[in-house]
Amino acid sequence: GHDELPLDHTSERLLEAFRTEFPHWIMTGRPEINIQYSDCEYEIIGFNPQNIESYVAKFYRELADSKEIKDFTAEDAERKIRAFYEIVKTRESLKTLLRIPLFLTLTCTLFRVKEGFFHASGFSVTTFYAEIVDWLYKCYQERREQKRRDRLESPCDIIAQENPREEV
């Protein structure tokens, strides 16, 4: 993250070169950290409560409208939105995470597929991170398996593979 760069001339030159090449850019990091390099000041800001509310509503409503998930209706979306805010009220640690756009997206997605996790008594930021990593790994494995199924036409193809442990 940008807020982890050392405050030295090398970082300053790097950021200035990047800013010259790409005049409009967004950096992510911890909300509300101000960093100043020479004549440039960068403020890392997160979502405010209104941004979060708008994003969550849009996330679930667009999901219902897209029909990407079978049987996920507009009513389901509204129920998820209400349930999401009920759980956020009880999980103070989530409020800080939700200000970071990437974590808000991950939280909405995980809440959609595994709402019960957020109700568990052992919930913490650490268990949240672990659950996200597990969920991402499962998604990776599902995609990998689907690629394997798409590539192989018959059981004989499996036997014919020279290295069946190779990455797909």
C-alpha positions in Angstrom: 0.0 0.0 0.0 1.0 3.6 -0.6 1.0 4.3 3.1 3.7 1.7 3.6 6.2 3.4 1.3 9.2 4.8 3.1 9.3 8.6 3.4 12.4 9.1 1.4 13.5 10.7 -1.9 13.3 7.5 -3.8 9.6 7.1 -3.0 9.0 10.8 -3.8 10.6 10.4 -7.2 8.7 7.2 -7.9 5.3 8.8 -7.0 6.1 11.9 -9.0 7.0 9.9 -12.1 3.8 7.8 -11.7 1.7 10.9 -11.2 3.2 12.5 -14.4 2.6 9.4 -16.5 -0.9 8.8 -15.1 -2.5 12.1 -14.0 -5.7 10.4 -12.6 -5.4 7.5 -10.3 -6.9 5.9 -7.2 -4.9 4.3 -4.4 -6.3 2.1 -1.7 -5.0 1.7 1.9 -6.2 2.4 5.4 -8.8 5.1 5.6 -7.9 8.5 7.0 -4.1 8.4 6.6 -2.5 11.6 5.3 0.8 11.4 3.6 2.8 14.3 2.3 5.6 14.1 -0.2 7.2 17.5 -1.0 4.6 19.7 -2.6 2.0 16.9 -3.0 -0.4 15.7 -0.4 -2.2 12.4 -0.6 -5.2 11.6 1.5 -6.4 8.0 1.7 -10.1 8.1 2.2 -12.6 5.4 2.7 -16.3 5.1 2.1 -18.5 7.1 4.4 -21.7 5.6 5.8 -23.8 6.9 2.9 -21.4 5.4 0.4 -21.5 2.1 2.1 -25.3 2.1 2.3 -25.5 3.0 -1.4 -23.0 0.3 -2.4 -24.6 -2.5 -0.4 -28.1 -1.7 -1.9 -26.7 -1.5 -5.4 -24.7 -4.7 -4.9 -27.7 -6.9 -4.0 -30.2 -5.2 -6.2 -28.0 -5.5 -9.3 -27.3 -9.1 -8.4 -31.1 -9.8 -8.3 -31.7 -7.9 -11.6 -28.9 -9.7 -13.4 -30.4 -13.2 -12.7 -26.8 -14.3 -12.3 -27.8 -16.3 -9.3 -30.8 -18.6 -9.9 -33.8 -17.8 -7.7 -32.2 -14.7 -6.2 -35.2 -12.3 -6.4 -35.6 -8.6 -5.7 -37.3 -9.6 -2.4 -34.2 -11.7 -1.5 -32.0 -8.7 -2.3 -34.1 -6.4 0.1 -33.9 -9.1 2.8 -30.1 -9.4 2.4 -29.7 -5.6 2.6 -31.7 -5.4 5.8 -29.9 -8.5 7.3 -26.5 -7.0 6.3 -27.2 -3.8 8.3 -28.5 -5.7 11.3 -25.3 -7.7 11.5 -23.2 -4.5 11.0 -24.9 -3.0 14.0 -23.7 -5.8 16.2 -20.2 -6.1 14.7 -18.2 -3.0 15.5 -15.1 -4.4 13.9 -16.9 -4.6 10.5 -17.6 -0.9 10.4 -13.9 0.0 9.9 -13.5 -2.8 7.3 -16.5 -1.7 5.3 -15.0 1.8 4.7 -12.4 0.1 2.5 -14.0 -0.5 -0.9 -12.3 -3.9 -1.5 -13.3 -5.2 1.9 -16.9 -3.9 1.4 -17.1 -5.9 -1.9 -15.7 -9.0 -0.2 -18.0 -8.6 2.8 -21.1 -8.3 0.6 -20.1 -11.4 -1.4 -19.3 -13.5 1.6 -22.5 -12.4 3.4 -24.4 -13.5 0.3 -23.0 -17.0 0.3 -22.4 -17.5 4.0 -24.5 -15.2 6.1 -24.4 -17.5 9.1 -20.6 -16.9 9.5 -21.3 -13.3 10.5 -23.7 -14.5 13.3 -21.1 -16.9 14.8 -20.0 -16.0 18.4 -16.3 -16.3 17.4 -16.4 -13.6 14.7 -13.3 -11.4 14.6 -11.3 -9.6 11.9 -8.9 -12.5 11.9 -11.7 -15.1 11.4 -13.1 -12.8 8.6 -9.7 -12.8 6.8 -9.4 -16.5 7.2 -12.9 -17.0 5.8 -12.2 -14.7 2.8 -9.1 -16.6 2.0 -10.9 -20.0 2.3 -13.8 -18.7 0.1 -11.4 -17.3 -2.6 -9.5 -20.6 -2.6 -12.7 -22.6 -3.0 -13.7 -20.3 -6.0 -10.3 -20.9 -7.5 -10.7 -24.7 -7.0 -14.1 -24.6 -8.6 -12.9 -22.7 -11.6 -9.9 -25.0 -11.9 -12.1 -28.1 -11.8 -14.4 -26.6 -14.4 -11.5 -25.9 -16.7 -10.3 -29.5 -16.2 -13.8 -30.8 -17.1 -14.0 -28.6 -20.1 -10.6 -29.8 -21.3 -11.1 -33.5 -20.8 -13.5 -35.3 -23.0 -13.5 -38.8 -21.5 -12.0 -40.9 -18.7 -9.4 -42.1 -21.3 -8.1 -38.5 -21.5 -7.3 -38.6 -17.8 -5.3 -41.8 -18.3 -3.5 -40.3 -21.3 -2.3 -37.3 -19.5 1.5 -37.2 -19.1 1.5 -35.3 -15.9 -2.0 -35.4 -14.2 -0.8 -33.1 -11.4 0.0 -30.2 -13.7 -1.8 -27.0 -13.2 -4.8 -26.5 -15.4 
